[in-house]
């Protein structure tokens, strides 16, 4: 088994053009403004107009990057990177080992970058119905990206029933991990919770008396 480079490492990421760097900078500015305002005055009191003013962009620019206010607090740059990383894993590595590696890497990157924001997002998911609803709405796109990587790994039809069921089960399980983590004050180790979820998906439930 050969080691694969991590696309989460800045040194290993491809160099972006000026236009793409500006887009990322704008997205980050909008997100930073949103998190700051939510921390100051709460989610419901924060408007897109306030976000735009704080980020020094127009409201139309905010909507060009994020269709809804909920998308601002839910989105990040890591979903595409996770898919790239999955595609780079060794062919002889088990799928669950690949998933553990990718998810651990993503969690470590997120928590190292801004742990307070990660916890805020989990808190909003359990306290703001609009955010929670948007999470469920957005799972289809995440599952579609995951299915593409899985289809390449297994040589299967990305629109086949098996992959559709498996990918949505995985995404749904990770969503429940996030909800559980937020409901318990984000005090548990997120890596360990993800490992528990993957073990359930891999081996099924363990009866209490077994």
LINHUBEL-V348618 format. One record per backbone hydrogen bond with DSSP energy under -1.0 kcal/mol. CO is the residue of the C=O (numbers start at 1). NH is the residue of the N-H. Records with the same first field share a line. If there is no record, write none. Layout:
CO->NH + NH
//
This chain:
6->9
9->12
17->21
18->22
19->23
20->24
21->25
22->26
23->27
24->28
25->29
26->30
27->31
28->32
29->33
30->34
31->35
32->36
33->37
34->38
35->39
36->40
37->41
38->42
43->46
47->51
48->52
49->53
50->54
51->55
52->57
58->62
59->63
60->64
61->65
62->66
70->74
71->75
78->82
79->83
80->84
81->85
82->86
83->87
86->89
90->93
94->98
95->99
96->100
97->101
98->102
99->103
100->104
101->105
102->106
103->107
104->108
105->109
106->110
107->111
108->112
109->113
110->114
114->118
115->119
116->120
117->121
118->122
119->123
120->124
121->125
123->127
124->128
128->132
129->133
130->134
131->135
132->136
133->137
134->138
138->142
139->143
140->144
141->145
142->146
143->147
144->148
145->149
146->150
147->151
148->152
149->153
150->154
151->155 + 156
157->160
160->164
161->165
162->166
163->167
164->168
165->169
166->170
167->171
168->172
169->173
170->174
171->175
172->176
173->177
174->178
175->179
176->180
177->181
178->182
179->183
180->184
181->186
182->185
184->187
189->193
190->194
191->195
192->196
193->197
194->198
195->199
196->200
197->201
198->202
199->203
200->204
207->210
//
